[in-house]
Amino acid sequence: MEYKNLEDDKELLVLNEPEVVYGHGQILSQVISATRLGFTFDDILKFQKTINKGLAGFAYILQISLRTLQRYTPEKKLNTPQSERLLEVSRMYGHGYEVFGSRKKFNQWMDVPNPALGGVTPFSLLDTRAGLEMVDDLIGRIEHGVLS
């Protein structure tokens, strides 16, 4: 898995796949292969530092019990649906970091109830694909200056 750094934080780890969004074949096939092989628990730990969430947050996102996640070893691979979920969440966080220009600001925004999302926190919606899409759509509206 490849990562990129944003200027405001050298330790920021976000899956580096903006080319995938635009459909460049080789990079897309690499991401698909990595997802099928499964990201490791070590990848979760790196991403955890980036988004400032504990293992309970990742258990919520990945729809597995916290106890199961705590038993994973660093080399333990996620299954394909879990890896795909981690990739989707990573892409959304990368989008948010770019729009907000700061990891800290975006991470804080994710934990504040938002009227445009029915008064719930954006993070609380990440357990479903529809919720993830709602949050990413809201980030896009913020990016384009649409009143939200």
N, C-alpha and C positions, 0 to 999 in steps of 0.2 A: 504494500500500500504506500502511496506517495502522499506527502503532505506539503503544504505551502505556508509561508509566514506572511502575516500582515505587518505593515510597518510599525504599528503601535505596540506589538507584542511579539518578541522573537520566539517565545515558547508556544505560540498559538498553533494548534494542530487541527487542521481541517482537511478532509479528503480533497485532494487537488484533482478535480475533474471537470473544470468548466468547459473543456473541449467536448466532453461527453454530451453536454447540453446541446451543442451544435452538431452532434452526430459524426465526429471524426472517427472513422471505422476502427483503426488500430487501438486508439485509446478506449473506445467503447468496448471493444472485445476484451481488453485487459481488465476493465472494471467488471464486466460480466464474469470473466474467469475468476477474479478475486472474490466476487460475491458468491459464486457457486462453490468455491473452495472453502469459503468461510473466513470471516475476519476472526482474529484471536481475541482472547480475553485481555491480552496486553494492549491491543488496539483500543478496547473499551477504556482501559485505565488511562491511556494517553488522551483520549477524547474527553474523559471525565475531567481531567485537569483543565481542559480548554473551556468547557461549558460550566464549570464550577458546580457540578451536581454530584451527589453521592451515589453509591451503588443502588440505593433504593430508587433513585430517579431513573437509572438505566433499566432496572428490573421493570419499572412501570412502562417505559418506552418499549422494551422488548417483549412485554407481556409474559414474563417468567417470574417465579418467586424470588425474593431477595435471597433466601437461603440457598436456592439452586445456584444463583449467580455467585454467592460467596464461596461455594465449593469449587468453582472453576479454577484451574491452574492457568498461569500466563500463556501456555501453549494451546489450551483448550479452544477449539474452534466453534464458532457459532454455526447454527445450521443456515441454510440458504435464506429462508424467510427472515430470520433474525439479522443476518448480514445485510440483506436488502433494506431492512428497516433502519439499521445503523447508517447505511449509505444515504438514505432519504433524509434522515434527521441531520446528518452531517452537511448535506447540500443546503438544507434550509438554514442551518446555523451559518454556513459560509456566506449565503446571500444576506442574512441579517448583519453579519459583521461588516460586509462591504457597504451596505446601506447606512448603518449607524456609524461606521468609521471607527468603532471602538468595541472591543470584546466586552469590556466592563459595562458600557452603556446598554449593549444589546442583551447581555445576560440579566441585567437588572430589569429591562423591559419585559423579558420573558416571565418574570415573577410578579408582575403588577397586574391586577384585574383590569381588563380592557373592555370598555363599553361596546366597541365594535365587534367583540367576540361574545357578547351576551353577558358581560360582567365577570367572566372567568379569566384566569391567567392563561397566556398563550401556552406555557409549558403543560398545563393540565389537558390540553387538547392533543398532545403528541402521541397518545396511546392508540389513535386511529388514523388511518390514511386520510379520511375526510377532514379530521381536525388538523392534521399536518398541512393539508392543502389550504385550509382556511387561514392558518397562521402565515404561510408563505404568500398567499394572495394579499393579506394585509400588509406584509412587508413590501410587496410590489406596489401597493397603493401609496405607501409612505414614500417609497423611492421616487414615484412619479408625481408626488405632490397632491394626490387625490385626498380630499378631506375624508378622514376615517373616524 
